[in-house]
Amino acid sequence: MRVLLKNIRNYILRDITAEFSQGELSTIVGPNGAGKTTLLKVVAGLVPYEGQVYFDGKNMDDVPPHKRNVLYIPQKTGLFQHMKVRDNIAFCLKVRKVDEGLINERVRWALQKLSIVHLSERYPSQLSGGEAKRVAIARALVCGGDPLLLDELESSLDAGLRVSLSEEMLRIAKELSLTLIMVTHDLDWAMGRADKIFFLWEGRMLYSGPPEDLDPSIIESKALAWLGSVLEVNEVRINEEDCYAVIEGQRVPLYPCTETRSEVRKVYVPPNNAWVDVHGKIRGRVVGKVKLNDIERVLINTGNGVIIARNTYLTLTTGENVRIRISGAVPLKNRPVY
Amino acid sequence: MKVKKIALSLIIFFSLWEFVGRVGIYPQYIFPPFSLVIGSFVDAEYLRAVSENVGLTLIRAGLGFAIGTIVGVVLGFVFVGLRLVEYVQPIATIFFVIPAVAWIPLLILWVGLDPLRLPVAAAFTCTFPPILYGIMSSSRTIDRDQVEVAFTLGADHWTVLREIVMPVALLKLLPIVKTEAIMVWKTTIVVEMVALSSGLGHLLLMYSLVIDVQHILSTILALSLIMVCIVELIDYLEKKITSKWVGEQRW
């Protein structure tokens, strides 16, 4: 399903226009209070807004949330505490008065799909964080709607589990041809895996598009300092022994390391992975400075793009030449250029 | 362990009572020892008086409590369903904070000294406002995520009210129900003391008129024992119903 938002405005959002395409992973990123969850709720019809929402060209503004047929999974799962897992999953089928036999069949399918058959007789308070997320996903999938709206799937999960669950979610969404719109704080994962990112800052959409096309010149410095930078690489080596990119002579470790990324041309450098270092190999010129969370961030123009680096001990002025070091970067998808 | 601690505290309390009653600080007709008070329960005449009145008090309190709870719950959900809470809650708050006994003089005027209608009306005024207030308050504090998810899963306003809001609001109401059961019991006793000629409250008054402290204390013991049993019963039901799904969400 193609979801189109046109000129959306409300108590947080300021004139947002965005398009989410079928079969793509769209991630909404931004700091707390930027309006990420509110944007998801606009799609679901759960908050008031001005502007237009279209699903496959059909205007949804007058369609109430219970008739929009979206699959929404909030950050804290919203599992019904007084219902067993099985009843939670069957909820949407029961309210639609689906035949009992079909309900059992669909619930069994969802339980198996998310590998939670053994949890079916438990109550939500008896589940771990990861199990609860799986139940919430199963409950949404069983309804057969589209798009799938996920709000911070990774919250309250440890690092390993959050990546594996996100990957599993991505696989299921692709398999079911769902339009997946995810709000996430996991910038590394979002930049590395998303087809499109939607960067929200104080209710405004500062960037929407493929991560590798991120243009720093259109984003204000403070927001860029929060988001991080995208750099071109001079050379990439990803094989069983090595996994690094070369940026102006510095070998930068890549993560995650997968064979499919062997044609990487750009990498994402998270905001805390680059810092000003007089012994660093990458050279550049200071083009701007900004303070974020009491730490000075310096925008440095290198031959490979503009990078955001932390500066904790030098007094720098605009135009000054500096050296930087990068501790790690995320390889970005390599799309064909038409 | 818990039972042992309770038993120990009771033994210490009753032993102290027995000791103070026996050493003669006060005459025994003013402060009888515990053994004398508990001895009342083997006195056939006293037992007959208590058994004749305990049923009356229980019926009056129970009936008023049941009507107040049912009307409070039903009206509460109607107001929530019709989105009238913001209009009704200020009025409910005013009635909620008025002590039930303050209504007794008015109720005497309105329903008369009827041995059933007066205490039932008093029990109703004691129960209805807090239950109504509790339903409306707890409905407003329900986890927003659950309500929103229910909408996106295809439930309309009334289905969300029935399937999500009601069970959670009723669960949150249980502690209020327990407190109100105790309040109704106390109010009924007061009504019986000041306006009726039957019931445990009236019995207490009769014993106080003849300065029969032994039977006053044994009746008070009976009153508290009955209330403890009722509270324990509500506790048991609460645990039975909600043992698995109550509790803070851990994630």
HADDOCK unambig.tbl for C-alpha pairs under 7 A between the chains (distance, minus, plus):
assign (segid A and resid 44 and name CA) (segid B and resid 152 and name CA) 6.95 0.50 0.50
assign (segid A and resid 46 and name CA) (segid B and resid 148 and name CA) 6.84 0.50 0.50
assign (segid A and resid 65 and name CA) (segid B and resid 151 and name CA) 5.83 0.50 0.50
assign (segid A and resid 65 and name CA) (segid B and resid 152 and name CA) 5.53 0.50 0.50
assign (segid A and resid 66 and name CA) (segid B and resid 151 and name CA) 4.70 0.50 0.50
assign (segid A and resid 66 and name CA) (segid B and resid 152 and name CA) 4.98 0.50 0.50
assign (segid A and resid 66 and name CA) (segid B and resid 153 and name CA) 6.39 0.50 0.50
assign (segid A and resid 66 and name CA) (segid B and resid 154 and name CA) 4.13 0.50 0.50
assign (segid A and resid 66 and name CA) (segid B and resid 155 and name CA) 5.66 0.50 0.50
assign (segid A and resid 66 and name CA) (segid B and resid 156 and name CA) 5.98 0.50 0.50
assign (segid A and resid 67 and name CA) (segid B and resid 154 and name CA) 6.18 0.50 0.50
assign (segid A and resid 69 and name CA) (segid B and resid 152 and name CA) 6.56 0.50 0.50
assign (segid A and resid 70 and name CA) (segid B and resid 152 and name CA) 6.17 0.50 0.50
assign (segid A and resid 71 and name CA) (segid B and resid 152 and name CA) 6.61 0.50 0.50
assign (segid A and resid 72 and name CA) (segid B and resid 149 and name CA) 6.48 0.50 0.50
assign (segid A and resid 72 and name CA) (segid B and resid 152 and name CA) 6.48 0.50 0.50
assign (segid A and resid 74 and name CA) (segid B and resid 145 and name CA) 6.51 0.50 0.50
assign (segid A and resid 76 and name CA) (segid B and resid 251 and name CA) 6.69 0.50 0.50
assign (segid A and resid 78 and name CA) (segid B and resid 145 and name CA) 4.75 0.50 0.50
assign (segid A and resid 78 and name CA) (segid B and resid 146 and name CA) 4.35 0.50 0.50
assign (segid A and resid 78 and name CA) (segid B and resid 149 and name CA) 6.41 0.50 0.50
assign (segid A and resid 79 and name CA) (segid B and resid 146 and name CA) 6.28 0.50 0.50
assign (segid A and resid 80 and name CA) (segid B and resid 146 and name CA) 6.20 0.50 0.50
assign (segid A and resid 81 and name CA) (segid B and resid 245 and name CA) 5.61 0.50 0.50
assign (segid A and resid 82 and name CA) (segid B and resid 245 and name CA) 5.29 0.50 0.50
assign (segid A and resid 92 and name CA) (segid B and resid 153 and name CA) 4.91 0.50 0.50
assign (segid A and resid 92 and name CA) (segid B and resid 154 and name CA) 5.95 0.50 0.50
assign (segid A and resid 95 and name CA) (segid B and resid 154 and name CA) 6.66 0.50 0.50
assign (segid A and resid 95 and name CA) (segid B and resid 155 and name CA) 5.98 0.50 0.50
assign (segid A and resid 123 and name CA) (segid B and resid 244 and name CA) 6.58 0.50 0.50
assign (segid A and resid 123 and name CA) (segid B and resid 245 and name CA) 5.90 0.50 0.50
assign (segid A and resid 125 and name CA) (segid B and resid 245 and name CA) 5.97 0.50 0.50
assign (segid A and resid 125 and name CA) (segid B and resid 247 and name CA) 6.67 0.50 0.50
assign (segid A and resid 125 and name CA) (segid B and resid 249 and name CA) 5.91 0.50 0.50
assign (segid A and resid 129 and name CA) (segid B and resid 251 and name CA) 5.16 0.50 0.50
assign (segid A and resid 156 and name CA) (segid B and resid 251 and name CA) 6.16 0.50 0.50
